[in-house]
Amino acid sequence: MGQLKTRIFEKSATTDTSEELFRSVDDVAKRLKPEAPVQCIFPERVRSQAQRFLTQFPGKVLYAVKCNPGPEFLRHMYAAGIRHFDVASMDEVRLVKGLFPKGVSLHFMHPVKSREAVRAAYKLGVRTFSLDSVGELMKILEETKSAKDLNLFIRLAVSGNAAAYDLSGKFGAAPSVAADLLRHARKVAYKLGICFHVGSQCMDPAAYRAAIVRAGDVLAKAKVKLDVLDVGGGFPATYPNMTPPDLDAFMRTIADAAHDIVGPVGIAAGAELWCEPGRAMVASSAAMLVRVTLRKGRRLYINDGTYGSLFDAGALNWRFPVRLVRPLGRSGKNSSTPNSRLPSEKLVPFVFYGPTCDNLDKMKGPFMLPEDTQEGDWIEIGMLGAYGSAMQTRFNGFYCSTAATVWPEAMPLADERPARRRAGLRDVSQPGEAVQQQLMLEAPSRATEGPAEESAELSADGNTDTRSLELK
């Protein structure tokens, strides 16, 4: 295919943004010189993970939109074959419907919905609703006028002890209640399902087996015909200091456990198997490019934080992979400008502080970076495709409003293939920003504090060689 070069297009009559693709995160820094954070999107990673789930899961795959509702991510999933979406709000319903008016199915898997949301979703073609109480069941029936084409899923309470985020306290019916709900719902549902959620970032495949066994026990007690067993989400991604079993192990465990229920001699023989991946689908598919605004010893003040894309880094002390981004000038290591010199090969631990005035806007890490990291440097913070941009606020006026598509594998653009131009740079504060979908459908997919406090904070794992944490 020859050497790929980034092509920058002139503004056209049909768009008010320059159409651009970037070949690396360093390319983003070099060309944009961004003062605010930039979300860097890796399309091939979105596609490869979507294809992996479609290939390995023995049933229907629903992408959990809440994890990352970015239109670019959804379009790439569609290009990879995803046709089912787990939505949690009317905004998500409208988003997916706006992107894909035909050919996709939306499933409202939030167990508690407003009456207005139920009514509006049904009018827009949503037929699948989850619930965990009699009140929610009555609400759905009343707002859909007891429609005969409803797919009703009873959310079962299960343990979340194996997950980084235990979601068992808010939703889910106890087994005895779930059995009663199954009997009531069976009388009015076109399709009846059981669903559960083992918790976000589940680290043990056995958690799915235990939940499936519980679902089977409840079904046996209810003595009704089941059409769908939905094992939910919770599939993990690999973060520094958090290495789960391979996805294959989860798939094998689920398939083996579910066979006793939906297999030929199971209590729900012939029932469909569903899953709702979110984090594992998109975690590796985006990074944040942030800039250092000030250095105080081993403290780096950056322009993103816990009120932005780094909530997990602050609230849960997750260590995301980091890499210094310092595009070199012509003079290289001999430059008189520090930010144009080759960075030090010695890595030292840093604490991050976000841009807001809140003292909670702090990320302990430690984050290993070259010892000469300083004001004006950019840092690539990886594994932020899941819940990063989705959870950002605009507190103090700080937020990410720009996304850049990093697609080294993409075909040459512009004058080589003028019909295949696509928008690689967008304003993420405008979720309806159009990207040319035809290119995505045609392009090939490949798997591809004080000194004492500071010292205490940075002592843990101080000898870690984080070259292995650098983004690949």
C-alpha positions in Angstrom: 0.0 0.0 0.0 3.0 2.2 0.2 3.8 5.0 2.6 0.7 6.5 4.2 0.6 10.2 4.6 -1.9 12.3 6.5 -4.0 14.3 4.2 -5.6 17.7 5.2 -8.5 18.7 3.1 -9.8 22.1 2.3 -13.2 23.0 3.7 -16.0 22.1 1.3 -19.4 23.5 0.7 -21.0 20.7 2.6 -19.0 20.8 5.8 -17.6 23.4 8.1 -14.8 21.3 9.5 -11.5 20.2 7.9 -11.5 16.5 7.1 -8.4 14.9 8.6 -7.1 11.6 9.7 -4.1 11.2 12.0 -1.5 8.5 11.8 -0.5 8.5 15.5 -1.2 10.3 18.7 2.1 12.1 18.2 0.7 13.3 14.9 -2.3 14.8 16.7 0.0 16.7 19.1 2.3 17.9 16.3 -0.5 19.1 14.0 -3.1 20.4 16.4 -0.9 21.6 19.3 -3.9 21.3 21.5 -4.4 23.5 24.6 -7.4 21.4 25.7 -7.7 17.6 26.0 -8.3 15.7 22.8 -9.9 12.3 22.6 -8.0 10.1 20.3 -10.1 7.3 18.7 -8.6 4.1 17.3 -11.2 2.6 14.8 -9.4 -0.7 14.3 -9.6 -1.5 18.0 -13.3 -0.8 18.0 -13.9 -3.1 15.0 -11.6 -5.9 16.2 -13.2 -6.1 19.6 -16.7 -6.0 18.1 -15.8 -8.8 15.7 -14.2 -10.8 18.6 -17.5 -10.8 20.6 -19.5 -11.6 17.5 -17.3 -14.5 16.7 -16.8 -15.9 20.2 -20.0 -15.4 22.0 -22.6 -18.2 21.3 -25.5 -15.9 20.9 -26.7 -12.3 20.4 -24.3 -9.4 21.2 -25.8 -6.1 22.5 -23.4 -3.2 22.8 -24.0 -1.2 26.1 -24.2 2.3 24.7 -23.8 4.0 28.1 -20.2 2.9 28.1 -19.3 5.1 25.2 -22.0 6.7 23.2 -19.7 8.4 20.7 -21.2 8.3 17.2 -17.8 7.3 15.7 -17.6 4.3 18.0 -21.2 3.3 17.2 -20.6 3.6 13.4 -17.5 1.4 13.6 -19.3 -1.2 15.6 -22.1 -1.2 13.0 -19.4 -1.6 10.3 -18.1 -4.6 12.2 -21.5 -6.2 12.3 -23.1 -5.1 15.6 -26.9 -4.7 15.1 -28.2 -4.8 18.7 -27.8 -2.0 21.2 -28.5 -1.9 25.0 -29.9 1.6 25.7 -30.5 3.2 29.1 -32.2 6.4 28.3 -34.3 8.2 25.7 -31.2 10.2 24.6 -29.5 6.9 23.8 -32.5 5.7 22.0 -32.7 8.8 19.8 -28.9 8.7 19.3 -28.8 5.2 17.9 -32.1 5.7 15.9 -30.7 8.8 14.4 -27.5 7.0 13.3 -29.2 3.8 12.1 -32.9 4.4 11.2 -33.2 0.9 9.9 -31.6 -2.5 10.4 -30.8 -2.3 14.2 -32.7 -3.4 17.3 -32.7 -1.4 20.5 -33.2 -3.0 23.9 -34.1 -0.8 26.9 -32.3 -2.7 29.6 -32.4 -0.1 32.4 -34.6 -1.7 35.1 -36.2 1.6 36.1 -37.6 4.0 33.5 -39.9 7.0 33.5 -43.4 6.5 32.1 -42.6 9.1 29.4 -39.4 7.1 28.4 -41.4 3.8 28.1 -44.1 5.5 26.1 -41.6 7.3 23.8 -39.3 4.3 23.3 -42.2 2.1 22.3 -43.4 4.6 19.7 -39.9 4.6 18.3 -39.9 0.8 17.9 -38.3 -0.4 21.1 -39.9 -3.6 22.2 -37.5 -5.0 24.8 -37.7 -3.7 28.4 -36.1 -5.0 31.6 -37.6 -4.7 35.1 -37.1 -5.9 38.6 -40.4 -5.0 40.3 -44.2 -5.3 39.9 -44.4 -1.5 39.8 -42.2 -1.4 36.7 -44.1 -4.2 35.0 -47.4 -2.4 35.5 -45.8 0.9 34.3 -44.6 -0.8 31.0 -48.0 -2.4 30.4 -49.9 0.8 31.1 -47.7 3.0 28.9 -47.7 0.5 26.0 -51.4 -0.2 26.4 -50.7 -3.8 27.1 -49.0 -4.3 23.7 -48.8 -7.9 22.5 -45.3 -7.6 21.1 -43.4 -6.8 24.3 -40.1 -8.6 25.2 -39.9 -8.5 29.0 -36.7 -9.3 30.9 -36.7 -9.9 34.6 -33.5 -8.5 36.2 -32.2 -11.0 38.8 -30.0 -9.9 41.7 -26.7 -11.7 41.7 -23.4 -11.2 43.6 -20.9 -8.7 42.3 -18.0 -9.7 44.6 -15.7 -10.5 41.7 -16.1 -7.1 40.0 -14.3 -3.8 40.5 -17.7 -2.1 40.4 -20.3 -4.1 42.4 -23.7 -3.3 40.9 -25.7 -5.6 43.0 -27.0 -3.0 45.5 -29.2 -0.9 43.2 -31.0 -3.2 40.8 -32.1 -6.8 40.7 -35.0 -8.9 42.2 -34.3 -11.5 44.8 -34.9 -15.1 43.6 -38.4 -15.5 45.2 -39.5 -12.1 43.8 -38.0 -12.8 40.4 -39.9 -16.1 40.2 -43.2 -14.3 40.8 -42.3 -11.7 38.2 -41.5 -14.3 35.6 -44.9 -15.9 36.1 -46.7 -12.5 35.8 -44.6 -11.4 32.8 -45.1 -14.7 31.0 -48.8 -14.0 30.8 -48.3 -10.8 28.8 -44.9 -11.0 27.1 -44.3 -12.0 23.5 -40.8 -13.1 24.7 -39.7 -13.6 28.2 -36.1 -13.3 29.4 -34.0 -13.4 32.5 -31.1 -11.0 32.8 -28.5 -10.1 35.4 -25.2 -8.1 35.8 -22.2 -9.6 37.6 -20.7 -6.1 38.0 -18.4 -4.0 35.9 -14.9 -5.2 35.3 -15.6 -8.7 36.5 -12.3 -10.5 37.0 -13.5 -14.1 37.5 -15.4 -16.2 34.9 -16.9 -18.2 37.7 -19.1 -15.3 38.6 -21.0 -15.9 35.4 -21.4 -19.5 36.2 -22.8 -18.8 39.6 -25.3 -16.2 38.2 -26.4 -18.6 35.5 -27.0 -21.4 38.0 -29.1 -19.0 40.1 -31.1 -18.0 37.0 -31.7 -21.7 36.4 -32.9 -22.2 40.0 -35.3 -19.3 39.7 -36.6 -20.6 36.4 -37.2 -24.0 37.9 -39.2 -22.4 40.7 -41.2 -20.2 38.3 -42.1 -23.2 36.0 -42.6 -21.0 32.9 -41.2 -21.1 29.4 -38.1 -18.9 28.9 -37.2 -17.4 25.6 -33.9 -15.6 26.4 -31.1 -15.9 28.9 -29.2 -12.6 29.0 -25.8 -12.8 30.9 -25.4 -9.0 30.8 -22.2 -7.1 30.8 -19.2 -6.9 33.1 -16.6 -8.3 30.7 -13.2 -6.9 31.8 -10.5 -5.0 30.0 -6.8 -5.1 30.9 -5.4 -2.2 32.9 -2.1 -1.8 34.7 -2.2 -3.9 37.9 -5.4 -5.5 36.6 -5.0 -8.4 34.3 -8.1 -10.6 34.0 -8.3 -14.0 32.4 -8.6 -13.9 28.6 -12.0 -13.3 27.0 -11.9 -16.9 25.8 -12.1 -18.1 29.4 -15.3 -16.1 30.0 -16.9 -17.3 26.8 -16.1 -21.0 27.6 -17.5 -20.7 31.1 -20.7 -19.0 30.0 -21.3 -21.5 27.2 -20.7 -24.5 29.5 -23.0 -23.1 32.3 -25.7 -21.9 29.9 -25.8 -25.3 28.2 -27.5 -26.8 31.2 -30.3 -24.3 30.8 -30.7 -23.6 27.1 -29.1 -26.8 25.7 -31.1 -29.6 24.1 -32.1 -31.2 27.5 -32.0 -27.9 29.5 -34.9 -26.4 31.4 -35.2 -23.7 28.7 -34.1 -25.8 25.7 -33.8 -23.7 22.6 -33.8 -20.3 24.4 -31.5 -17.6 23.0 -28.4 -16.5 24.7 -27.6 -12.7 24.9 -24.8 -10.6 26.3 -24.3 -6.8 26.8 -20.6 -6.0 26.6 -19.5 -2.4 27.2 -16.0 -1.9 28.8 -14.3 -4.8 27.1 -15.7 -3.6 23.7 -14.2 -0.1 23.8 -11.7 0.4 26.6 -8.6 0.1 24.4 -10.2 2.1 21.5 -9.5 5.6 22.8 -6.9 7.6 24.7 -6.8 11.1 26.0 -4.1 13.5 24.9 -3.6 15.9 27.8 -1.1 18.7 28.4 1.0 19.6 31.5 0.2 23.1 32.6 2.5 23.1 35.7 5.0 20.9 37.5 5.6 21.1 41.2 8.2 18.5 42.1 6.6 15.2 41.3 3.2 16.7 40.9 1.9 17.3 37.4 -1.0 19.6 36.9 -2.8 18.5 33.7 -5.8 19.8 31.8 -8.0 16.8 32.4 -9.0 15.1 35.6 -11.7 13.4 37.8 -14.4 15.7 36.6 -13.4 15.0 33.0 -12.2 11.6 31.6 -10.3 10.4 34.6 -13.0 9.7 37.2 -11.7 6.1 37.7 -8.2 7.3 38.1 -9.3 9.6 41.0 -12.2 7.9 42.7 -10.9 4.3 42.3 -7.1 5.0 42.0 -6.9 3.1 38.7 -3.5 3.4 37.1 -4.1 4.0 33.4 -1.1 3.5 31.0 0.7 6.7 30.2 3.3 7.9 27.7 5.0 11.2 27.2 4.3 12.8 23.8 6.9 15.3 22.8 7.0 15.9 19.0 10.6 16.7 18.2 11.6 19.8 16.4 14.3 19.9 13.8 17.1 20.4 16.3 16.1 17.2 18.2 18.0 16.5 21.5 20.2 19.6 21.1 17.3 22.0 20.9 17.4 25.0 23.2 13.6 24.5 23.7 13.1 21.8 26.4 9.9 20.6 24.9 11.7 19.8 21.7 14.4 17.7 23.2 14.4 13.9 23.4 12.9 13.0 26.8 14.9 11.4 29.5 15.2 7.6 29.5 14.8 7.5 33.2 11.2 7.0 34.4 10.0 8.4 37.7 6.6 8.4 39.5 4.3 11.3 39.3 0.9 12.3 40.8 -1.6 14.0 38.6 -3.8 17.0 39.5 -6.7 18.0 37.3 -7.6 21.5 36.2 -10.5 22.3 38.5 -10.4 24.1 41.8 -11.6 21.1 43.7 -9.1 19.3 45.9 -10.7 16.0 45.0 -9.5 16.5 41.5 -6.4 14.4 42.1 -5.1 11.1 40.7 -2.5 9.4 42.9 -1.2 6.9 40.4 1.8 6.7 40.5 2.2 7.4 36.8 5.6 6.6 35.5 7.0 9.2 33.1 10.4 10.6 32.0 12.0 12.5 34.9 12.3 15.7 32.7 8.5 15.9 32.1 7.5 19.5 32.3 5.0 22.3 31.5 4.0 22.2 27.8 4.5 18.4 27.4 1.6 16.3 26.3 0.8 12.9 27.9 -1.1 10.1 26.2 -3.3 8.4 28.8 -4.6 5.1 27.4 -7.4 2.7 27.9 -10.0 5.5 28.2 -12.5 4.3 25.6 -14.8 3.0 28.3 -16.6 5.6 30.5 -13.9 8.3 30.0 -15.7 10.8 27.8 -19.1 9.4 28.8 -18.7 10.5 32.4 -17.1 13.9 31.9 -18.7 17.1 33.3 -18.2 20.7 32.5 -17.3 21.7 36.0 -15.3 25.0 36.1 -15.6 25.2 32.3 -13.0 22.4 31.7 -14.0 19.6 29.3 -12.9 17.8 26.2 -14.6 19.1 23.1 -12.4 17.6 20.3 -11.9 14.1 19.1 -9.3 13.0 16.5 -9.4 9.7 14.6 -6.0 7.9 14.7 -6.1 5.4 11.9 -2.7 4.3 10.7 -4.3 1.4 8.8 -6.7 3.6 6.8 -6.4 3.8 3.0 -4.7 6.9 1.5 -7.2 9.7 1.3 -7.8 13.0 -0.6 -6.3 13.0 -4.1 -5.6 9.2 -4.1 -9.2 8.3 -3.2 -11.4 11.4 -3.3 -14.6 9.5 -2.9 -13.6 8.0 0.4 -13.0 11.1 2.5 -14.3 11.0 6.0 -14.3 13.4 9.0 -11.5 12.5 11.3 -11.8 15.5 13.6 -15.0 16.6 15.3 -16.4 18.7 18.1 -17.6 16.1 20.6 -19.8 18.6 22.3 -22.1 18.1 19.3 -23.1 14.4 19.4 -24.9 14.6 16.0 -21.7 15.5 14.1 -21.8 13.5 10.8 -19.1 11.1 9.7 -19.2 9.5 6.3 -20.4 6.0 7.1 -19.7 4.5 3.6 -16.0 4.5 4.1 -16.4 2.6 7.4 -18.6 0.1 5.7 -16.1 -0.5 2.9 -12.7 -0.2 4.6 -11.2 -3.5 5.6 -11.3 -4.5 9.3 -8.3 -6.0 11.0 -7.8 -7.5 14.4 -5.3 -5.6 15.3 0.7 17.8 48.5 3.8 18.8 50.8 7.0 17.0 50.4 6.1 14.3 53.0 2.7 13.7 51.5 4.3 13.5 48.0 6.9 11.0 49.1 4.2 8.8 50.7 2.0 9.0 47.7 4.8 8.0 45.3 6.5 5.3 47.2 4.2 2.5 46.1 5.5 0.6 43.0 8.2 3.2 42.7 10.5 0.7 41.0 8.0 -0.4 38.5 9.3 -0.6 34.9 6.4 0.9 33.1 7.8 0.6 29.7 5.5 -2.4 29.5 2.6 0.0 30.2 3.3 2.2 27.2 0.6 2.1 24.6 1.0 -0.3 21.7 
